[in-house]
């Protein structure tokens, strides 16, 4: 089966397309892709939905490595509403 693993920043994106055996998990794909050597990821998602490492993947799935937020989205909205941004 084919899956894609993605790690993105505001200015760039790394992605790997993999061919894995049936029954492979999110953890298997992340290990095979080896995109997060710095250990920046705090969670994983499949097609934008939070996923556990033991979740079994399906053909065509996209695994996203999630990094911590640099800014609080609620605070950003408050600042924009006050006209500060």
C-alpha positions as a LaTeX table, in Angstrom:
\begin{tabular}{lrrr}
\hline
Residue & $x$ (\AA) & $y$ (\AA) & $z$ (\AA) \\
\hline
Unk1 & 0.00 & 0.00 & 0.00 \\
Unk2 & 1.12 & 3.56 & $-0.62$ \\
Unk3 & 1.12 & 6.21 & 2.12 \\
Unk4 & 2.56 & 9.69 & 2.44 \\
Unk5 & 4.26 & 11.16 & 5.52 \\
Unk6 & 4.45 & 14.97 & 5.83 \\
Unk7 & 6.25 & 17.37 & 8.18 \\
Unk8 & 5.59 & 21.06 & 7.50 \\
Unk9 & 6.79 & 24.44 & 8.70 \\
Unk10 & 5.48 & 27.85 & 7.58 \\
Unk11 & 8.26 & 28.22 & 5.00 \\
Unk12 & 8.89 & 24.62 & 3.88 \\
Unk13 & 7.57 & 21.07 & 3.82 \\
Unk14 & 9.19 & 17.63 & 3.85 \\
Unk15 & 7.27 & 14.68 & 2.49 \\
Unk16 & 7.98 & 11.06 & 1.76 \\
Unk17 & 5.90 & 8.66 & $-0.26$ \\
Unk18 & 6.27 & 5.13 & 1.04 \\
Unk19 & 5.23 & 1.65 & $-0.03$ \\
Unk20 & 4.45 & $-0.34$ & 3.11 \\
Unk21 & 3.01 & $-3.80$ & 3.71 \\
Unk22 & $-0.68$ & $-4.18$ & 4.55 \\
Unk23 & $-1.28$ & $-3.85$ & 8.28 \\
Unk24 & 1.40 & $-1.17$ & 8.76 \\
Unk25 & 0.73 & 1.38 & 11.47 \\
Unk26 & 1.21 & 5.12 & 11.85 \\
Unk27 & 4.34 & 4.41 & 13.92 \\
Unk28 & 5.71 & 2.16 & 11.15 \\
Unk29 & 5.25 & 4.90 & 8.55 \\
Unk30 & 6.81 & 7.60 & 10.75 \\
Unk31 & 9.84 & 5.39 & 11.48 \\
Unk32 & 10.27 & 4.47 & 7.80 \\
Unk33 & 9.99 & 8.09 & 6.62 \\
Unk34 & 12.58 & 9.32 & 9.17 \\
Unk35 & 11.52 & 12.96 & 8.74 \\
Unk36 & 11.59 & 14.00 & 12.40 \\
Unk37 & 15.21 & 13.44 & 13.43 \\
Unk38 & 15.07 & 16.50 & 15.69 \\
Unk39 & 12.07 & 15.14 & 17.58 \\
Unk40 & 9.90 & 18.23 & 16.96 \\
Unk41 & 6.64 & 16.32 & 16.53 \\
Unk42 & 4.28 & 16.22 & 19.47 \\
Unk43 & 1.49 & 14.25 & 17.78 \\
Unk44 & 0.43 & 12.61 & 14.53 \\
Unk45 & $-2.66$ & 12.84 & 12.37 \\
Unk46 & $-4.06$ & 10.91 & 9.42 \\
Unk47 & $-5.80$ & 13.19 & 6.93 \\
Unk48 & $-6.02$ & 15.88 & 9.63 \\
Unk49 & $-7.55$ & 13.66 & 12.34 \\
Unk50 & $-5.46$ & 12.95 & 15.43 \\
Unk51 & $-4.05$ & 9.42 & 15.28 \\
Unk52 & $-2.43$ & 7.00 & 17.69 \\
Unk53 & 0.87 & 5.32 & 16.78 \\
Unk54 & $-0.77$ & 1.86 & 16.67 \\
Unk55 & $-3.50$ & 2.96 & 14.21 \\
Unk56 & $-3.47$ & 0.77 & 11.10 \\
Unk57 & $-3.06$ & 2.65 & 7.83 \\
Unk58 & $-4.90$ & 2.20 & 4.55 \\
Unk59 & $-3.77$ & 2.69 & 0.97 \\
Unk60 & $-3.60$ & 6.41 & 0.14 \\
Unk61 & $-3.42$ & 7.66 & 3.74 \\
Unk62 & $-1.46$ & 10.81 & 4.54 \\
Unk63 & 0.29 & 10.87 & 7.92 \\
Unk64 & 1.00 & 14.36 & 9.24 \\
Unk65 & 3.62 & 14.99 & 11.92 \\
Unk66 & 2.31 & 17.76 & 14.16 \\
Unk67 & 4.58 & 20.32 & 15.80 \\
Unk68 & 3.78 & 22.42 & 18.87 \\
Unk69 & 2.01 & 25.72 & 18.22 \\
Unk70 & 4.25 & 28.77 & 18.40 \\
Unk71 & 1.39 & 31.09 & 19.29 \\
Unk72 & $-1.95$ & 30.64 & 21.02 \\
Unk73 & $-4.67$ & 30.88 & 18.33 \\
Unk74 & $-7.16$ & 32.36 & 20.81 \\
Unk75 & $-4.72$ & 35.10 & 21.81 \\
Unk76 & $-4.01$ & 35.87 & 18.15 \\
Unk77 & $-7.76$ & 36.30 & 17.49 \\
Unk78 & $-8.12$ & 38.58 & 20.53 \\
Unk79 & $-5.18$ & 40.71 & 19.39 \\
Unk80 & $-6.64$ & 41.03 & 15.86 \\
Unk81 & $-10.06$ & 41.93 & 17.32 \\
Unk82 & $-8.44$ & 44.71 & 19.35 \\
Unk83 & $-6.78$ & 45.98 & 16.16 \\
Unk84 & $-3.26$ & 45.10 & 17.29 \\
Unk85 & $-2.37$ & 43.01 & 14.25 \\
\hline
\end{tabular}
